[in-house]
Amino acid sequence: MLVGDDPETTPLVLRAAAAAGREVEVVGTAREARSRWRGADDVLVCDSAVHACLDAGLGRRPDVVVVTTGTDDVPWSQVLALGAEAVVRLPDEEGLLLARLSRPAPGATAAPVVGVVGGSGGAGASVLAAGLSVAAARRGPVLLVDADPDGPGADLVLGAEEEPGARWPELGASGAGVDPATLRQALPLASGVHVLASSRADLAGPGPAAVGAVAGAARSGFGLVVVDLPRGRAEILDAAVPVCDVVLLVAVGDVRGATSARRLASRLDGAPLELVVRRLPGASLDGEALEQWLGLPVAAELPHDSRLVAALDRGDPPGLSRTRLARVCDRLAARLVVG
């Protein structure tokens, strides 16, 4: 339910709800909301209606969020008195609203959403995302979401660029109302992984809202959702990272790689970041050094494997054979997959 039909805020809320596959009842006044206040799954309150909600005697309840499109400070004393859990500023924080609206129903099994992003160019984030997906697919259904328009393409990394199935353009710009069961039927399947990638003709890639909507909605239909994130597209990061339960930041173990990773970590301050350290021959920094330098926990270390590039060029999916990468991905999958 949305309380307060604000001409600027309401369309943005309805757009986010449509992307998350949720229906929203718009109630113009606080008095009209009284009979529905306790029964609604989520309550969104326009900042202009907060005072009226308090005057109407609407008591505290969980899952209340204040939404605003204004640049002025919200009435914090009234927000706190209402018991709101958050204030979301639209459209800048649309990703936060998508994350809340994409939560599974109480009691439903929710797959974790894992983002993977490179701390520097060439860190190997797309390869890790694909390898983790392949390893996780041995434990249950996995969706790999390619959210990096500048990357090689998740289907290419999996050797499935010629496989038939839907790509991002078929889902539309918003990914609105996507059904997980339909995704499992429509998407290409490679090495047991359902992969959502861009078409070769689509240079723009997915819209930011679509990435967050698809990743959030897929929680209920897969055992794991892996999102290959772009390090250079702030608008996609802002929409997708709030949906993620953990973001694996791939950092190369040298000074340049670590410095770039530190900058990105600062950009993503507040996100649930964990490090995956990629070791290179001659690199001077190991996981312990990077953990201290970046102030982030190390989820795994990837030893150098000189055979990996040749295997990828042959079209061998990463994580499929018993390589060093596969062993690391298998350990990560064992921790993350919901059975």
Secondary structure, DSSP 8 states (H G I E B T S, - for coil): -EES--TTHHHHHHHHHHHTT----EESSHHHHGGGTTT-S-EEEEGGGHHHHHHTT----SSEEEEE--SS---HHHHHHHT-SEEEETTTTHHHHHHHHT---TTS----EEEEEESSTTS-HHHHHHHHHHHHHTTS-EEEEE--TTSS-HHHHTT-TTS-S--HHHH-SS-TT--HHHHHHHS-EETTEEEE---TT-SS---HHHHHHHHHHGGGT-SEEEEE--TT-HHHHHHHGGG-SEEEEEEESSHHHHHHHHHHHHHTTTS-EEEEEE--TT----HHHHHHHHT--EEEEE---TTHHHHHHTT--TTSSSSHHHHHHHHHHHHH---
